[in-house]
Amino acid sequence: MFRGETLSHFSLRNAVIWFLLAFQSGMINAGGFLACGRFVSHITGFATLIGTDLAQSSVFHALGMLAVPGFFILGAMISGFLVDRRKIQGRSPRYSSVLFLIVLIHIGVLAAGLDERFGEFGEPVTYLRNYVLLALLCFVSGLQNAMVTSASGAVVRTTHLTGITTDLGIGLVRVLFHNHKLSRIDEIRAVWMRIGVIASFMLGSAIAAFIFIAHQYWGFALPTMISLVIWYMTLKHFTLPSFREWLRIREKLRISERLHRRKS
């Protein structure tokens, strides 16, 4: 995500970003569940609900449940266009653009929730407004998950724990029996990284439960602020040149102008 390195590197700075994103996803998942009784950062539950709604002849709810994970896929596609596609083409991935979209949607969800656009906090999924909230949160999760997956070469995922928990189990066997081509140090780092992501997700969920129960839609303010911080970090370290680099570029331009004047 930053100049000169990728998210697949085991650096302290990258680990902070992984853990912040996992913490934020835990908050969003808990917030969606407390707001309308549905988890939003993983798709397995929606697939089950679609099947059960169809079995009970609830076609409207089945179509609603089908549309919500569709927004997760749409978010992943947009992120893939801005990140993965550009990486394949040898161009700079637009992480900051993806994060800017995430910030905008978080702000929109917070504002709409406080304005009671999504109805009463905690009401069951009954009306179109409830599906809109679920769709927006799933869209954000798809954006984030695809961005991190593409950036890290599928090493890290932050919006759900099934895959990374499986990787943790495999990694523990590799560390204990050292039966893999990676060095033992790299395997131990990977294990601690996965433990950190899982712990961050759980911590975000726990803190979110207290905040959302006490302050309802105001709970979306914290993940919004986290998104702003991460977006600023990408702008500072990846998109925008540093002040020293700007001075060097300006000095090169001055020298080239002097040489051009002398020749003329």
C-alpha positions in Angstrom: 0.0 0.0 0.0 3.0 2.3 0.5 5.8 3.3 -1.8 8.4 0.6 -2.2 6.5 -2.2 -0.6 3.2 -4.1 -0.8 0.7 -5.3 1.8 2.2 -8.9 1.5 5.3 -7.8 3.4 5.4 -8.5 7.1 6.2 -5.0 8.3 4.9 -3.3 11.4 3.2 -0.6 9.3 1.4 -3.2 7.2 0.4 -5.1 10.3 -1.2 -2.0 11.8 -3.2 -1.5 8.6 -4.4 -5.2 8.6 -5.4 -5.0 12.2 -7.2 -1.7 11.8 -9.2 -3.0 8.8 -10.1 -6.2 10.7 -11.1 -4.1 13.7 -13.3 -2.0 11.5 -14.8 -5.0 9.8 -15.7 -6.5 13.2 -17.4 -3.2 14.1 -19.4 -3.1 10.9 -20.4 -6.8 11.2 -21.6 -6.3 14.7 -23.3 -3.0 13.8 -25.2 -4.6 10.9 -26.3 -7.4 13.2 -27.6 -5.1 15.9 -29.2 -2.7 13.5 -31.3 -5.3 11.6 -30.3 -8.8 12.7 -28.0 -9.7 9.9 -24.3 -10.2 9.6 -22.8 -8.3 6.7 -19.1 -9.0 6.2 -19.5 -12.6 5.1 -21.8 -14.2 2.6 -22.5 -17.7 4.0 -25.4 -16.6 6.2 -27.1 -14.9 3.2 -26.9 -18.1 1.1 -28.6 -20.0 3.9 -31.3 -17.3 4.4 -32.1 -17.3 0.6 -32.7 -21.1 0.8 -34.8 -21.0 3.9 -36.9 -18.0 2.6 -37.6 -19.9 -0.7 -38.6 -23.0 1.2 -41.0 -20.9 3.2 -42.4 -19.2 0.0 -41.1 -15.8 1.1 -40.1 -14.7 -2.4 -39.7 -11.0 -1.5 -37.3 -11.7 1.3 -35.5 -14.3 -0.8 -34.9 -11.7 -3.5 -33.8 -9.2 -1.0 -31.3 -11.6 0.5 -30.1 -12.4 -3.0 -29.6 -8.8 -3.8 -27.5 -8.0 -0.7 -24.6 -10.3 -1.4 -24.8 -9.1 -5.0 -23.6 -5.7 -3.7 -20.7 -7.5 -2.0 -19.7 -8.9 -5.4 -20.2 -5.4 -7.0 -17.9 -3.9 -4.4 -15.3 -6.6 -5.0 -15.5 -6.0 -8.8 -15.0 -2.2 -8.4 -12.0 -2.8 -6.1 -10.7 -5.4 -8.6 -10.9 -2.8 -11.4 -9.1 -0.2 -9.4 -6.5 -2.5 -7.8 -6.0 -5.9 -9.2 -6.5 -5.0 -12.9 -4.0 -2.1 -12.6 -1.5 -4.4 -10.9 -1.7 -6.9 -13.8 -1.2 -4.0 -16.3 1.9 -2.9 -14.4 0.3 0.4 -13.2 0.0 1.8 -9.7 -3.1 0.4 -7.9 -5.5 3.0 -6.7 -5.9 2.0 -3.1 -6.7 5.6 -2.1 -9.7 5.6 -4.5 -11.1 2.4 -3.0 -10.7 3.8 0.5 -12.3 7.1 -0.5 -15.4 5.2 -1.6 -15.4 3.3 1.7 -15.2 6.6 3.6 -18.0 8.1 1.6 -20.3 5.1 2.1 -19.5 5.1 5.9 -20.4 8.8 6.1 -23.6 8.2 4.1 -24.7 5.3 6.4 -24.0 7.3 9.5 -25.9 10.4 8.2 -28.8 8.3 6.9 -29.0 6.3 10.1 -29.1 9.4 12.3 -31.7 10.9 10.0 -33.8 7.7 10.6 -33.7 6.8 6.9 -33.1 3.2 7.8 -36.0 3.1 10.3 -35.7 2.3 14.0 -32.4 0.8 15.1 -32.8 -2.9 15.8 -35.9 -3.5 13.8 -36.1 -6.8 11.9 -35.5 -7.0 8.1 -38.9 -6.2 6.8 -38.8 -3.1 4.6 -36.8 -2.0 1.7 -34.8 0.4 3.9 -33.4 -2.5 5.9 -32.2 -4.2 2.7 -30.6 -0.9 1.6 -28.6 -0.7 4.8 -27.5 -4.3 4.4 -26.5 -3.7 0.8 -24.4 -0.7 1.6 -22.6 -2.4 4.4 -22.0 -5.5 2.2 -20.8 -3.2 -0.6 -18.2 -1.7 1.8 -17.1 -5.1 2.9 -16.6 -6.3 -0.7 -14.6 -3.2 -1.6 -12.3 -3.7 1.4 -11.9 -7.4 1.2 -11.0 -7.4 -2.5 -8.6 -4.6 -2.0 -6.6 -6.3 0.7 -6.8 -9.7 -1.0 -5.4 -8.3 -4.3 -2.8 -6.2 -2.5 -1.5 -9.0 -0.4 -1.6 -11.7 -3.0 -4.5 -13.5 -1.2 -2.3 -13.7 2.0 -4.6 -11.5 4.1 -8.4 -11.1 4.4 -9.9 -8.8 6.9 -13.7 -8.9 6.6 -14.4 -12.5 7.7 -12.4 -15.2 9.6 -13.1 -18.5 8.0 -10.3 -18.5 5.5 -7.7 -16.9 7.8 -8.6 -19.3 10.7 -8.0 -22.2 8.3 -4.7 -20.7 7.3 -3.9 -20.4 11.0 -4.5 -24.0 11.6 -2.3 -25.0 8.6 0.4 -22.5 9.7 0.5 -23.9 13.3 1.3 -27.4 11.8 4.0 -25.9 9.6 5.6 -24.2 12.6 5.4 -27.3 14.8 6.7 -29.7 12.2 8.5 -27.4 9.9 7.3 -29.1 6.8 7.2 -26.2 4.3 9.5 -24.3 2.0 9.1 -21.0 3.9 11.6 -20.3 6.7 10.5 -21.0 10.3 10.7 -17.3 11.0 8.3 -16.4 8.2 5.9 -19.0 9.3 5.9 -17.7 12.9 5.3 -14.2 11.6 2.4 -15.4 9.5 0.9 -17.2 12.5 1.1 -14.1 14.7 -0.3 -12.0 11.9 -3.3 -14.3 11.6 -3.8 -14.3 15.3 -3.7 -10.5 15.3 -6.3 -10.2 12.5 -8.6 -12.6 14.3 -8.1 -10.9 17.7 -8.7 -7.4 16.1 -11.9 -8.6 14.4 -13.2 -10.0 17.7 -12.1 -6.9 19.6 -13.9 -4.6 17.1 -17.1 -6.7 17.4 -17.0 -6.5 21.2 -16.4 -2.8 21.4 -19.0 -2.2 18.7 -21.6 -4.1 20.7 -21.2 -1.7 23.7 -21.2 1.4 21.4 -24.1 0.4 19.2 -26.3 -0.8 22.1 -25.7 2.5 23.9 -25.7 5.0 21.0 -27.4 3.1 18.1 -26.5 4.6 14.7 -23.8 6.8 16.2 -21.8 3.6 16.4 -21.0 3.9 12.8 -18.9 7.0 13.6 -15.9 5.0 14.8 -15.5 2.8 11.7 -15.9 6.0 9.7 -13.1 7.7 11.5 -10.9 4.6 11.1 -11.5 4.7 7.3 -10.6 8.3 7.3 -7.3 7.6 9.1 -6.4 4.7 6.7 -7.3 6.8 3.7 -5.1 9.6 4.9 -2.2 7.2 5.4 -2.5 6.0 1.8 -2.6 9.6 0.5 0.4 10.5 2.6 2.6 7.5 2.0 1.5 6.3 -1.5 -0.3 8.9 -3.6 1.2 12.2 -2.6 4.9 12.8 -2.9 6.7 13.9 0.2 7.9 17.4 0.7 11.5 16.5 0.0 10.6 14.8 -3.2 8.7 17.8 -4.3 11.7 20.0 -3.6 13.9 17.6 -5.6 11.5 17.7 -8.6 11.3 21.5 -8.4 15.1 21.8 -8.3 15.4 19.5 -11.4 13.0 21.7 -13.3 15.0 24.8 -12.4 18.2 23.2 -13.6 16.6 22.0 -16.9 15.2 25.6 -17.4 18.7 27.1 -16.9 20.3 24.7 -19.3 17.6 25.4 -21.9 18.2 29.2 -21.5 21.9 28.7 -22.0 21.4 26.7 -25.1 19.0 29.3 -26.5 
